[in-house]
Amino acid sequence: MDCKADKRVPLLNSLWSPAVLHTSASLTINENASPEVPLDLNDALNRLAPEGPFYRHDDEGSDDMPAHVKSSLMGPSLTVPVARGRFALGTWQGIYLNEHRNMGGPRSLVITVQGQTREDGRKYAPAWHT
């Protein structure tokens, strides 16, 4: 992710709301400790929305409509609490950007942040990695 904004976070407690601007990608929060979790999630989604001759919409290939279904199931946006300038996630939780096309292209995110600023005006170090 290329973050062009000021990487210092001036907010003490806030909500961080990313949204992916594509109809065949999604965002989710899930276990981030095991590398098998994203593979299992992908396998489960493939069982729910398999490629094949089941769809009318196939203008962009056989993976297009299944990608739209998977994106709808997982959702295009999140709301993540931030406490003391850091994501307030559970011990094993991580944020996933999911690509549902076989050969997806570049993806864009819009991130909205709202919350309470620090009283002393200082900024926290970033709560994410770029």
C-alpha positions as CSV (number, residue, x, y, z in Angstrom):
1,M,0.0,0.0,0.0
2,D,1.4,3.4,-1.0
3,C,0.3,5.8,1.7
4,K,0.7,9.4,0.5
5,A,-0.9,11.1,3.6
6,D,0.9,12.3,6.7
7,K,1.9,9.0,8.4
8,R,1.5,10.4,11.9
9,V,-1.9,9.9,13.4
10,P,-3.3,12.9,15.5
11,L,-6.2,11.0,16.8
12,L,-6.4,9.5,20.3
13,N,-9.6,7.4,19.9
14,S,-11.2,7.1,16.5
15,L,-12.8,5.0,13.9
16,W,-10.9,4.0,10.7
17,S,-13.1,3.1,7.8
18,P,-11.4,1.8,4.7
19,A,-13.4,1.0,1.5
20,V,-12.2,-0.8,-1.6
21,L,-13.5,0.9,-4.8
22,H,-14.0,-2.2,-6.8
23,T,-16.8,-4.7,-7.3
24,S,-14.6,-7.8,-7.4
25,A,-12.5,-7.2,-4.2
26,S,-13.5,-7.0,-0.6
27,L,-12.2,-6.2,2.9
28,T,-12.6,-8.4,6.0
29,I,-11.1,-8.8,9.5
30,N,-10.2,-12.4,10.4
31,E,-7.5,-14.5,12.1
32,N,-4.1,-13.4,11.0
33,A,-1.9,-15.9,12.9
34,S,-2.1,-18.9,10.6
35,P,-1.2,-18.7,6.9
36,E,-3.8,-21.4,6.3
37,V,-6.7,-19.1,7.2
38,P,-6.8,-17.0,4.0
39,L,-6.4,-20.2,1.9
40,D,-9.3,-21.8,3.8
41,L,-11.4,-18.6,3.3
42,N,-10.7,-18.7,-0.4
43,D,-11.6,-22.4,-0.6
44,A,-14.9,-21.7,1.2
45,L,-15.8,-18.8,-1.1
46,N,-15.0,-20.9,-4.1
47,R,-17.5,-23.5,-2.9
48,L,-20.1,-20.8,-2.3
49,A,-19.6,-19.1,-5.7
50,P,-17.8,-21.4,-8.1
51,E,-16.7,-20.6,-11.6
52,G,-18.8,-22.2,-14.3
53,P,-21.8,-21.8,-16.6
54,F,-24.1,-20.8,-13.7
55,Y,-24.2,-17.0,-14.4
56,R,-25.7,-14.7,-17.1
57,H,-23.1,-12.0,-16.5
58,D,-19.8,-13.3,-18.0
59,D,-18.7,-10.2,-20.0
60,E,-15.2,-10.2,-18.4
61,G,-14.6,-13.9,-18.1
62,S,-15.8,-16.9,-16.1
63,D,-14.3,-15.5,-12.9
64,D,-16.1,-12.2,-13.1
65,M,-19.6,-12.9,-11.7
66,P,-18.2,-15.3,-8.9
67,A,-15.9,-12.4,-7.9
68,H,-19.0,-10.1,-7.6
69,V,-20.8,-12.6,-5.4
70,K,-17.7,-13.1,-3.2
71,S,-17.3,-9.3,-2.9
72,S,-20.9,-9.0,-1.9
73,L,-20.6,-11.7,0.7
74,M,-17.4,-10.3,2.3
75,G,-18.2,-6.6,1.8
76,P,-16.4,-3.6,0.4
77,S,-15.7,-1.7,3.7
78,L,-14.8,-2.0,7.4
79,T,-15.0,0.1,10.5
80,V,-12.0,-0.5,12.7
81,P,-11.7,1.1,16.2
82,V,-8.5,2.9,17.0
83,A,-7.5,3.3,20.7
84,R,-4.5,5.4,21.7
85,G,-3.4,5.7,18.1
86,R,-3.4,2.0,17.4
87,F,-5.8,-0.4,15.8
88,A,-7.9,-2.0,18.5
89,L,-8.1,-5.5,17.1
90,G,-8.1,-8.9,18.9
91,T,-4.8,-10.7,19.5
92,W,-5.2,-12.9,16.4
93,Q,-7.1,-10.5,14.1
94,G,-5.8,-8.9,11.0
95,I,-7.2,-6.9,8.1
96,Y,-7.4,-8.6,4.7
97,L,-7.8,-7.0,1.3
98,N,-9.3,-9.8,-0.8
99,E,-8.9,-10.1,-4.5
100,H,-11.6,-12.3,-6.0
101,R,-10.6,-12.2,-9.7
102,N,-8.0,-14.7,-10.9
103,M,-5.9,-11.9,-12.4
104,G,-7.1,-8.8,-10.7
105,G,-5.6,-5.4,-11.5
106,P,-4.6,-2.5,-9.3
107,R,-7.0,-1.7,-6.4
108,S,-7.8,1.6,-4.8
109,L,-8.9,2.3,-1.2
110,V,-10.6,5.3,0.3
111,I,-9.9,5.7,4.1
112,T,-12.1,7.9,6.3
113,V,-10.9,8.6,9.8
114,Q,-13.0,10.3,12.4
115,G,-12.3,10.7,16.1
116,Q,-11.0,12.6,19.1
117,T,-7.6,14.4,18.8
118,R,-5.0,14.4,21.5
119,E,-5.3,17.3,23.9
120,D,-1.6,18.1,23.7
121,G,-1.7,18.3,19.9
122,R,1.0,15.7,19.4
123,K,0.6,12.9,16.9
124,Y,1.0,9.2,17.3
125,A,3.3,7.1,15.1
126,P,1.3,5.3,12.4
127,A,-0.7,2.3,13.4
128,W,-0.3,0.6,10.1
129,H,2.7,-0.5,7.9
130,T,3.3,0.9,4.4
